[in-house]
Structure formats: structure tokens, C-alpha cells
Amino acid sequence: MRTGKKFVRGGGRLKSMIKIFIHKYDAIISIENLLNAWQNFKRNKKNKKDVQVFERDLMKNILELYRDLKDRNYTHSSYTHFKINDPKPRDIHKAEARDRVVHHLLYEFLYPFFNNTFISDSYSCRLGRGTHKGLHKFRSYILKVSKNKTKACFVLKCDIKKFFANIDHRILKEILIRKIQDKTLLNLLDNIIDSFHTGLPLGNLTSQLLVNIYMNEFDQYMKHKLKVKYYIRYADDFVILNNDRLYLENLVVEIDNFLKEKLKLELHPNKVSVESIYSGVDFLGWVDSSTHRVLRNTTKKRMFRNLKNNNSKIESVASYLGMLKVGQGFKLKERINLLNKIS
């Protein structure tokens, strides 16, 4: 997808200032694009009742949605609320099928543009990244900072308090205005953002992208203002590696100030620490030390509990065996395979 750039003249040459999303609202909401969004949305959801109901009168529903969008009459519906444990209790708010088609439509156009503005060390909800890539980068940074385990290596670990619930609507909209010029498209995004009373709902595809857009402000501050070299963020968890413990401890004040003043977010007071890699550091479900990586005990217990309670284990077994490839888990793999055989 193409992007536009604004330029200013300075020092005898043109300087690139900012990339602008150039796609227009009317082109985005076409019937063809809505049908493509529907196909992407319904993938792996064919047995869901709300998906089946929408598909019974697919063209009627798509045409009604198109007319609402075209006439600027679309309003996001309310959410269905339920709870999950993943691993801690979480509140999920599920949108109606027609709204999720709109989510997919916007995501398919906005994601490629905004993804190109993100730093390389942001790993959550991005194609080609994820926890495995984040863990591999963490290990590579450990080796670089420790000079192949010959120097001290400390890790500042931080977690943001009630991340999704505290995303500020006004700030998020201001960030979007800087990147998107089409006012009707901005109004549609406002409609989706304001469909939830405060923060962003867990469960929306658009929420995954919007929190990354929001936190990109922090990522850019870390990399370009504070000049932090060894930094990794996955959603609301982030780590910084350095040889100097005092440097990391002093960073906490600047990080906390930026989050509070610019993004209205707070560090979780019980989840900020500076730890030596030689004692083992817990990150993304694994405990890394200078020599090896082992699965976190709570992750291990949850994995076997889920397998025992799951009547259809084929996909779960494959998923967990894939997860164990990133660390030392030979005995765990044996236990999973044995559990799969006797079930």
C-alpha cells in the first residue's frame, strides 16, 4: 500500500517529516472490500452462531452495512461481555458480527501503514513477530550486553497497570489525526473507539492495532529521546538491558513521567524490578539466565491443566510442542506426548 509524505525545506535540501495514510474513506468501504473483510473475519469461525446467522443473508447484510457506511449512518453496536482465564481473569467484550466485519476492513488497510512506523523491537500482535521472535531477540541482547557472558548484565522489567482499560481516547484520537487526513475515516475510527466507555475492549481486532499505535509513542521516546539501545516491548510488558544497574534504576523515573504525562498510563508498582540475568529473568512466560531458558512454573502448570481439561487435544498438543521449541523442555515434551497417548 502506498503512503504519502510531507516535506519541508531546510539546510538546502528536502527533509521528510511524516508519513500520511492516503487511502480515502469511500474507496475503503467498497462492497468488494467488505466482502473480503467478511471472508477474513469468518475464517475459523464457521461454527459460531452469530457468524452463521450473518451468512444466511450475507449479501443483504453486506449491502445494508455498505449503505450505512456510505451514508455516514453506521453506529457501532453494544458488546457482549464474558470472562476468561488467560492465565489471569480477563474481561472480554465481543462485538456483533457486522461490527467485526468493519474492524477487519479497517485493520486490513491500516495495519500495513502503521506497522511500517513501528520500531523493530515491538513484538505483540504483529505479523512475523510474536513471543518466539521476542524471546530470541531477548537472548541475543543478553549475549550482546554480557559480551558473551563475560560482563555483568542487568534487566529492567516493567509492566503497565490496567493497560487496555487506561488507553485515553482523546490522546489516541490525537495520534490518529497526525497520521490520517480523511475526516470521514477519522469519524469512523472515533465511532469504534467511543463504542467502549473507557479504554479499549479486549477482543476487538482494531484494539490490537490501536494499542500498538498508542504505545508507539512510548517506543519512539525510548529509542530516539532516551537512546535506549537494548529495549523490547510485548504489549504492556517491556524490558531494557544494560551493564549498569544504576542507569536502569534511574530510567524508571523518566519512563514513569513520560507514561503519566503523555499517555495517562502508570507503571504497575509491584511489577518494576532490576534483576541480574545470572539469577534468571522471567519474560514472556520463560525464565532466561546466562546459560539456559526454562519454562515459568505457572506457565507449566497451566499448560498441563489445560491439556487434562481439553477433550480435543490435537491442536493444543501441537501448539504447546511448538512453544517448547524456544527453550529447554525435553522432559516436558515427553510428558505432553505421554499424556496425549493415554488420553
Salt bridges, closest charged atoms under 4 A:
ASP26 OD1 - ARG72 NH1 3.21
ASP50 OD2 - LYS94 NZ 3.50
ASP50 OD2 - ARG100 NH2 2.26
GLU55 OE2 - LYS42 NZ 2.71
GLU64 OE2 - LYS60 NZ 3.15
ASP68 OD2 - ARG98 NH2 3.01
ASP91 OD1 - HIS81 NE2 2.73
ASP91 OD1 - LYS83 NZ 2.66
ASP99 OD2 - HIS76 ND1 3.94
ASP121 OD1 - LYS137 NZ 3.12
GLU174 OE2 - ARG170 NH1 2.85
ASP194 OD1 - HIS169 ND1 3.08
ASP194 OD2 - LYS173 NZ 2.63
GLU217 OE1 - ARG178 NH2 2.76
ASP219 OD1 - ARG233 NE 2.86
ASP256 OD2 - LYS260 NZ 3.08
ASP282 OD1 - ARG296 NH2 2.82
ASP288 OD1 - ARG139 NH2 2.85
ASP288 OD2 - ARG293 NE 3.01
